[in-house]
Amino acid sequence: MMTSLRNSDPQVYAIIEREVARQNAGIELIASENFVSRAVMQAMGTPLTNKYAEGLPGRRYYGGCEHVDTAEDLARERAKALYHCEWVNVQPHSGASANAAVYLTLLQPGDTFLGLDLAHGGHLTHGSPVNFSGILYKAEYYGVERDGPLAGRIDMDRVRDKALAVRPKMISIGASAYSRDFDYAAFRTIADEVNALLWMDMAHPAGLIAAGVLNDPLPHAHIVSTTTHKTLRGPRGGMLLMGQDFENPFGKVAPKSGRIRRMSELFDAAVFPGTQGGPLMHVIAAKAVAFAEALVPAFKDYAQQVQRNAAAMALAFLERGYHVVSGGTDNHLMLVDLRNRGLTGKTAEKALQAADITVNKNMVPFDDKSPFVTSGIRLGTSAVTTRGFTEETARQVVALIDAVLQKPSDEDTHRSVRNQVRELTRQHPLYDFVLA
Ligand SMILES: *Cc1c(COP(=O)(O)O)cnc(C)c1O
């Protein structure tokens, strides 16, 4: 697959070779990562990358688009089938790009929106002061409970109180580090009550939602954005979806006919020309491939296994005396609060890396440490499940993590765990095409 690259640029080839070896050898627990199929990678590595195709299929600003049009239509039809929805746009280059189009469509600069607190699991693009979403718009937040029966979870009564208090134009749902499912119907009731539009960013759980193992936001949210590369296991990219298209409530009209435009037209325009130029047609072809992979029954088995593995890991952590935020998980990820172990997220991440176990340090709700240190780690099971780990392997992984965290600076422990990691990953091989 890669002989041309090996011959023409041995330097870059060697870097790729080392990265593939790293992915093969280690245990990947970063919750936002996954391993795509060889078919997805092959679609990406094609001359479709050469094609400019600004506009939508059948309405492009460039000639020669007949074949990429078919690819994009296929991606759109498959995405619609996957999410049982009326409209999609598969062009966003990333999750953040898809979100930019949402803001551009729903808000004017200075408008207030309500989203999940970044310190409680929300994403950078949900109002961080260093991101356009927090720079251009006024972000208000709801969070998770500190104590009580809903500790670590969102209390919908509080979301309602906050919405009534700040009267947002838009309410966002979605997170990068929240291990529980969302009550979309309750969010919609609140949004309707304050006359706000409801946006769900399903970047993380998209694959689990497609497989039907988590609640479905599409019947409730006005707009849904996602990445395609996390639990959905496609190429790096983004997408916008609407369960049902509707007439825009802003009174925006079509330039020539004066007709009130549909939301789909506004979102399409917000992607291009609003926030992007030419779409990545090689990536869109790879999205089509990934959507087809997610449409077969085996993907539902995968999603269920991801969930079972996460539940098994969370339980194993609890049994070993770790504090798992909210007491467990509904999806593919969990947050482990290390304060009762006298460890920071930074120390834990570094020690685990020395044993070839990759996790990321993460703020926990009500954290007293900085984002560079943090009190927790975030772990997810999407990637290890792709390479065949089951509940039993998941429990073994927790035992290895525990061994490292009990002696975080002990090099003998690192070495011994690294050897056990090698053994586990050798039993579940990943990619062989570079090293072969
Ligand atoms: C990962 C993520 C994104 C951003 O996706 P990129 O493709 O990295 O831009 C947006 N929103 C949420 C909730 C995410 O978890």
The ligand as an SDF file (V2000), in Angstrom:
LIG
                    3D

 15 15  0  0  0  0  0  0  0  0999 V2000
  -14.2510   16.2870   19.6230 C   0  0  0  0  0  0  0  0  0  0  0  0
  -15.3620   17.2550   19.7980 C   0  0  0  0  0  0  0  0  0  0  0  0
  -15.5320   18.3270   18.9130 C   0  0  0  0  0  0  0  0  0  0  0  0
  -14.4820   18.7590   17.9120 C   0  0  0  0  0  0  0  0  0  0  0  0
  -14.1640   17.9340   16.9370 O   0  0  0  0  0  0  0  0  0  0  0  0
  -12.8650   18.2330   16.0220 P   0  0  0  0  0  0  0  0  0  0  0  0
  -13.0740   17.3250   14.8620 O   0  0  0  0  0  0  0  0  0  0  0  0
  -11.6920   17.9220   16.8700 O   0  0  0  0  0  0  0  0  0  0  0  0
  -12.9370   19.6630   15.6350 O   0  0  0  0  0  0  0  0  0  0  0  0
  -16.6580   19.1280   19.0470 C   0  0  0  0  0  0  0  0  0  0  0  0
  -17.5560   18.8960   20.0170 N   0  0  0  0  0  0  0  0  0  0  0  0
  -17.4010   17.9010   20.9160 C   0  0  0  0  0  0  0  0  0  0  0  0
  -18.4370   17.7020   21.9650 C   0  0  0  0  0  0  0  0  0  0  0  0
  -16.2910   17.0510   20.8380 C   0  0  0  0  0  0  0  0  0  0  0  0
  -16.1280   16.1080   21.7610 O   0  0  0  0  0  0  0  0  0  0  0  0
  1  2  1  0
  2  3  1  0
  2 14  2  0
  3  4  1  0
  3 10  2  0
  4  5  1  0
  5  6  1  0
  6  7  2  0
  6  8  1  0
  6  9  1  0
 10 11  1  0
 11 12  2  0
 12 13  1  0
 12 14  1  0
 14 15  1  0
M  END
$$$$
